[in-house]
Every structure is written in structure tokens, then in C-alpha cells.
């Protein structure tokens, strides 16, 4: 079945930090777009929760995004690495810092595909 989303998603593993009040947990992206990302993590936050996401780019720029958990799938810890989509689907709400740097970063990812 084809993906119904028309937003371009780039498969990329990026280390990020996230959390409800502050970004204290670490996760990795599986894919990323201009409007959201999929986070592979056993540390699930309930759907519809607002979270903060921090991304440190290689050149030192920090991106901070307020986002919403759109869906989450929690699996037992012993099966975490075996289940493909264990984690959370995240939609970006607004950039608190680094929006231009994120745009540049995403464009570089898209051209290197």
C-alpha cells in the first residue's frame, strides 16, 4: 500500500533529545520531514501530549522544537529492537530556535538521497 502522506520523508538516523517539560531523554529518528519525524524509543509519551525536541547539528547549532505526539506504539523492552515501528510519530508545532538551520539541514538531507 502506498504512503498516503504527500510530505517528503527522508530515512535518516539522527540522535535527538526529547521530553515533556525539558528534553532529557535520548532517541533516534527513523525518518524526518519538514513537518515531523518518527522517533524510535521505548520511552513513550501518550498521544496528544506536547513535547520539546532538541537537535544538535554537527556544526554546533541547536534546534528546539515544540511538537505533539500524534501516535505511539509501546512494545516490551525485550522485543524493542525486533519491532519495526516501536516509538512515536511526532508533528512539529513551532520552532523555538533554529528554524532556518533546520530548513538548511533538511535540504541537505534531501539532496543527498
Wavefront OBJ file of the C-alpha trace (Angstrom):
o trace
v 0.000 0.000 0.000
v 1.385 3.399 -0.948
v 2.059 6.036 1.680
v -0.871 8.497 1.639
v 1.190 11.382 3.015
v 2.376 13.909 0.464
v 5.094 15.277 2.748
v 8.576 14.125 1.750
v 10.059 11.859 4.416
v 13.774 11.180 4.477
v 15.038 7.987 6.116
v 17.753 9.238 8.455
v 19.035 8.198 11.881
v 19.680 11.316 13.961
v 20.228 11.436 17.708
v 17.807 13.836 19.415
v 16.674 14.667 22.933
v 13.021 14.961 23.933
v 10.757 15.332 26.944
v 7.582 16.928 28.245
v 8.989 19.846 30.266
v 12.595 19.585 29.149
v 14.451 17.463 26.621
v 16.068 14.874 28.901
v 15.513 11.555 27.077
v 17.542 10.423 24.074
v 16.046 8.816 20.967
v 16.868 8.312 17.302
v 14.851 9.326 14.295
v 13.925 6.700 11.718
v 12.601 9.262 9.264
v 12.194 13.013 9.232
v 10.225 15.560 7.209
v 9.664 19.305 7.277
v 6.572 18.768 9.455
v 7.519 15.907 11.768
v 9.506 12.766 12.498
v 9.293 9.206 13.716
v 11.217 8.589 16.955
v 12.331 5.055 17.761
v 12.224 4.922 21.539
v 10.980 2.657 24.338
v 10.171 5.843 26.339
v 6.672 6.501 25.028
v 4.777 9.696 25.811
v 0.969 9.469 25.413
v -0.568 10.667 22.131
v -1.708 14.296 22.020
v 0.985 15.317 24.553
v 3.129 18.340 23.790
v 6.867 17.707 23.961
v 10.129 19.547 23.401
v 12.648 18.216 20.903
v 16.291 19.303 20.738
v 18.565 18.529 17.806
v 22.266 19.433 17.913
v 23.534 19.843 14.360
v 27.129 18.839 13.525
v 28.224 22.475 13.095
v 27.029 23.273 16.626
v 23.610 24.845 16.036
v 20.891 23.752 18.461
v 17.351 23.381 17.128
v 14.499 23.440 19.648
v 11.018 22.423 18.517
v 7.689 22.287 20.303
v 5.857 19.237 18.958
v 2.866 16.964 19.523
v 2.849 13.177 19.836
v 0.413 12.037 17.135
v 0.615 8.296 17.827
v 2.690 5.934 19.922
v 3.404 2.219 19.943
v 4.967 0.731 23.051
v 6.466 -2.736 22.960
v 8.098 -4.801 25.716
v 11.774 -3.968 26.234
v 12.913 -7.440 25.144
v 11.145 -7.001 21.761
v 12.012 -3.340 21.167
v 14.730 -3.954 18.553
v 12.653 -6.579 16.738
v 9.523 -4.471 16.169
v 9.802 -2.097 13.234
v 7.602 0.795 14.348
v 8.076 0.905 18.104
v 8.146 4.548 19.125
v 6.224 7.741 18.370
v 5.026 9.745 15.415
v 5.719 13.428 16.063
v 4.266 16.529 14.391
v 6.132 19.817 14.709
v 4.037 22.681 16.133
v 6.568 25.518 16.185
v 10.279 26.171 16.242
v 11.568 27.814 19.416
v 15.034 28.225 17.870
v 16.975 27.141 14.807
v 14.192 27.044 12.180
v 16.427 28.343 9.386
v 19.201 25.908 10.359
v 16.671 23.040 10.284
v 15.468 24.090 6.819
v 19.066 24.084 5.540
v 19.800 20.748 7.235
v 16.692 19.113 5.750
v 17.509 20.406 2.260
v 20.995 18.874 2.527
v 19.454 15.549 3.597
v 17.000 15.665 0.691
v 19.695 16.368 -1.920
v 21.890 13.534 -0.620
v 19.170 10.898 -1.087
l 1 2 3 4 5 6 7 8 9 10 11 12 13 14 15 16 17 18 19 20 21 22 23 24 25 26 27 28 29 30 31 32 33 34 35 36 37 38 39 40 41 42 43 44 45 46 47 48 49 50 51 52 53 54 55 56 57 58 59 60 61 62 63 64 65 66 67 68 69 70 71 72 73 74 75 76 77 78 79 80 81 82 83 84 85 86 87 88 89 90 91 92 93 94 95 96 97 98 99 100 101 102 103 104 105 106 107 108 109 110 111 112 113
